[in-house]
Amino acid sequence: MKKFKTYINNITPVKEETFEELQMCFNPIQLLKNEFFVREGAYAGQIGFLKEGIVRAFFLTPDGKEYSKQFFVGPLIIGA
C-alpha cells in the first residue's frame, strides 16, 4: 500500500487516520494477462488502484474487431 499512499499524497496530503480508512475500501487483487477489470455491459461498481503494469480500455466493433481506446499505466486509479 506504500505506492497507493504516495499516489494519494501527491494528489492531496491526507492525515494518517484518513488514509487508514481509505485503504480499507481497497482489496488487493492481481489481474493476469487477458483478464478483465470490467466487461462491456456490466455494471461498474468499483474503482481500482493500478499499482504497476498496463491496462487497456477497448471497444468491440459490431463485426467483433477490437478498437483500443486508451492505455492506463500504473500507478493510477482506474475505473470503467
C-alpha positions as CSV (number, residue, x, y, z in Angstrom):
1,M,0.0,0.0,0.0
2,K,3.0,2.3,0.0
3,K,2.6,3.2,-3.7
4,F,-1.1,3.9,-3.1
5,K,-0.3,6.2,-0.1
6,T,2.3,8.0,-2.2
7,Y,-0.1,8.4,-5.1
8,I,-2.9,9.8,-2.9
9,N,-0.5,12.2,-1.0
10,N,0.7,13.5,-4.4
11,I,-2.9,14.5,-5.2
12,T,-3.6,15.9,-1.7
13,P,-1.9,15.3,1.6
14,V,-4.1,13.2,3.9
15,K,-3.9,12.5,7.6
16,E,-2.8,9.0,8.6
17,E,-6.2,8.3,10.1
18,T,-7.9,9.3,6.9
19,F,-5.6,7.1,4.8
20,E,-6.2,4.1,7.1
21,E,-10.0,4.5,6.4
22,L,-9.4,5.0,2.7
23,Q,-7.3,1.9,2.3
24,M,-10.0,-0.2,3.9
25,C,-12.0,0.4,0.7
26,F,-9.5,-1.4,-1.4
27,N,-8.8,-5.2,-1.6
28,P,-5.6,-6.3,-3.4
29,I,-6.2,-8.4,-6.5
30,Q,-4.0,-9.4,-9.3
31,L,-5.2,-9.3,-12.9
32,L,-3.4,-11.6,-15.2
33,K,-2.9,-11.1,-19.0
34,N,-6.2,-11.3,-20.8
35,E,-8.3,-10.9,-17.6
36,F,-10.8,-8.1,-17.4
37,F,-11.3,-5.4,-14.8
38,V,-14.9,-4.9,-16.1
39,R,-16.7,-6.3,-19.1
40,E,-18.8,-4.5,-21.6
41,G,-22.4,-4.1,-20.5
42,A,-21.6,-5.0,-16.8
43,Y,-22.4,-2.5,-14.0
44,A,-19.2,-0.8,-13.0
45,G,-19.5,-0.7,-9.2
46,Q,-15.8,-0.4,-8.3
47,I,-12.7,1.5,-8.9
48,G,-9.1,0.2,-8.6
49,F,-5.6,1.3,-8.0
50,L,-3.3,0.1,-10.7
51,K,0.0,-0.3,-8.7
52,E,2.1,-1.3,-11.7
53,G,1.6,-2.5,-15.3
54,I,-0.6,-1.5,-18.1
55,V,-4.4,-1.9,-18.6
56,R,-6.0,-1.4,-22.0
57,A,-9.5,0.0,-22.5
58,F,-11.1,-1.1,-25.7
59,F,-14.4,-1.5,-27.6
60,L,-15.6,-4.1,-30.0
61,T,-17.0,-3.1,-33.3
62,P,-20.3,-4.7,-34.5
63,D,-18.2,-7.2,-36.5
64,G,-16.2,-8.2,-33.5
65,K,-12.9,-6.3,-34.1
66,E,-11.2,-4.7,-31.1
67,Y,-10.6,-0.9,-31.1
68,S,-8.1,0.3,-28.4
69,K,-9.4,3.5,-26.8
70,Q,-6.8,4.1,-24.1
71,F,-3.9,2.6,-22.2
72,F,-3.5,3.1,-18.4
73,V,-0.1,2.9,-16.9
74,G,0.3,2.4,-13.1
75,P,0.4,3.9,-10.6
76,L,-3.0,5.2,-11.3
77,I,-6.6,5.0,-10.1
78,I,-8.8,3.3,-12.7
79,G,-12.4,2.6,-13.3
80,A,-14.9,1.8,-16.1
